[in-house]
């Protein structure tokens, strides 16, 4: 498995490229604010993007998915509960004084809890974790006996995501983490939507929101 994470955009969103070494197919997670960087890395790695998937619909994770799809011809997917947030990006940008957002496009399909996407020997499972936004999801990526979690803005190192930006409540986000993530073994690596990597065991034992 090819697995590469790097920050993109003004808010340093952690974008991840997951690729299969044999088929050279790839999945891009939260690459919508880093079109040039993502496409350059795909070329350097010799990979062809099959899916563009998103942990949620905040602009720093999905803003220019249209530009990325145009460059890669991959399928762009999002949980449908976040479509209202995605379609409201231009208005939200004006409200918060942000630069003008790229055009909103019609996406190619939905992500649903329990969905599985496969690229070669890599298996990616969708875990619906509402709280940061109604349609927030995490991804379990498994290949050759190794599993990693990409948790978006649901779970961070030592913290959890905000619940006041079109989400629900702190109780909801914590419940999602306990229900969907805490059953993974302690050594499981966690790649959050921003900032440092962590593990399930570290968060289980020290994250103040999970005690």
N, C-alpha and C positions, 0 to 999 in steps of 0.2 A: 504494500500500500504506500502510495505517495501522499504525504500529509504536510501541508505548508500553511502556516498562519502568519499574517502580516497586517499592520494597521493601515487603514485607508480613510481618506476624507479628513475634514476639519476636526471631527470629534474622535479621531483615531479608533474607528470601529475595527474590531478584529475580524478580518475576512479570512476564510479558510478555503483552500483548494484541496480536495481529496481526489486522488487519481488511482487507476488500476494500472499496474506496470505492464500487463500483457496487452489488454485491449486499447490502452492509452485514452480511455474515456475518463471524464472527470465530472465532479459536482463542485459548483462554486457556492459557498454559503456566505450570505451577507456581503456580497461584492458590489452592491448597487451604488456605492459612492466612490468607487475606485476603478473606473473602466480602463483607463490606460495601464495602470499597474497590473490589474488582473489579466488583461490580454497579453501583456508582455511576459508575465510569469507563465501563463499557459504555453506560450510559444517556447520559452526557455526550457520548460519541463517536457515539451513534446506531447502535450495533452490536448484533447478536444473536449470542450465542455458539452455535456449532454443535458444537465439540469442547472438552473439558477434558482436556488432555494433560499428562503428568508425566515429568520427566527421571529420577526414581527415587522410591522409596517412603518416604523419611525424612519424619517428621511435618511438618517446616517447609515441605515442598513439597506435601503432599497431605492433611494432617490432616482438614480439614473439606470434603473434596470432596463429601460428601453434601449439606451445606448449600448449596454452590455449585450443585450440580446441581439441587437443589430450586428455587433462585431463577432459574436460567437455562434449565432443561430441555435442556441440552446433553448429549452423550455423553461419559462419563468413561472414559479409556483409560490403560493402563499396560502395560509389558512384563511378561509372565507370570512371568519369573524373579524379579521383586520382589514377587510376591503374598504369599509367606511373611512378608516384612518388613512389608508393609502390614497383613496380618491380625494381626500380633503387636503392633501399636501400643499397645493398652491395657496389655499386660504390660511393654513397653519403657518406657512412661511411668512406671509404678510403680517399675521398676528404677532409673531415673535421677532419680527425685524430681520428675518433671515434672507440670504440672497434668493433670487428667483429660482424656483425648482425646475428641473427638467420636465418635459411633458409627461403626463400620466398616460400609461398605455394600458390596454386590455391584456391581462395576464393569460397564460396558456392553460392554467388548471389550478386545482385546489390541493392543499395538504390537509390530511385528516389524521386524527390520532390512530396510531397503529399502521399507517401506510409504510410500505417498504420500497425503497428505491435501490436498484442494484446496478453496479457498474463492474463488470467482470466478477472478481471474487469479493468485492467490497459490498457489504450490506448496510444500508442506512435506514434506521427506523425513526419515524416521526412520533414525538411524545408531546401531546397537547398540554401546555402548562399555563393556563390563563392566570392573569394577575397583573403583570406589567402592562399588557394589553389583553383584550379579550381573546385574540387569536395567537398569542405567544406560543411558540413551540420550541422544544429542544430536540436535538438529534443525537441518537446513539449510532456511532460509526464503528463497525466491526469488520475485521479481516484477519485471517490467519491466527485466530485465538486472541487477538488484541482488540480491546474496546476503548473508545474515547467518547466523551460527552461534549457536545457543543451546546452551551446553555444560553446563548444570547444575553439579553438583559434580565433574565430570570434569576440566575445565581451568579454572584461574583465571589472573588476571594475575600472572605470576611464580611460579606454584605449580601444584600438582595437588591433587585431592581426597584425603581420607583413605582408606586402604584397610583400616582396622581396625574398621570399624563394620558388619560383616556383608558385607564385600566379599571380595576374594581376596588380591591382593598388589600391591606397588608395580610390579613388572614387568608385571603384567596391565594396570594402568591406563595405564602409559606405552606399552605395546604398542598399546592401543586408540587412544590419541591419535595415534601415528604411523600406524596403519593407516587410521583413518577421518577424521582432521582435517588432517594435514599436507600432503595433496595440494591443499588449497584455496589459492588465490593469496594472497600476502602481504598485500594490502590488505583481505582479508575481515574485517569486524568480528566480534568475539567478545563475546557477552553471557553471562557466567558466572552460576552460581547465586547468588553473593553477591559484593559488592564491585564494584571498578572494571571498566569495559569495557576491552578490549584488541583486538589484531589477531593474525591468524595469523603475520604476519611478525615482529612484536615477540616473540611467544612462541618462534618458531623460532630467533631469534637470541640471546635472552637468558634464556629460562626454564631454570634450572639442571637441572631434571629431564629436559630434552629434548635436552641437548647430547651 
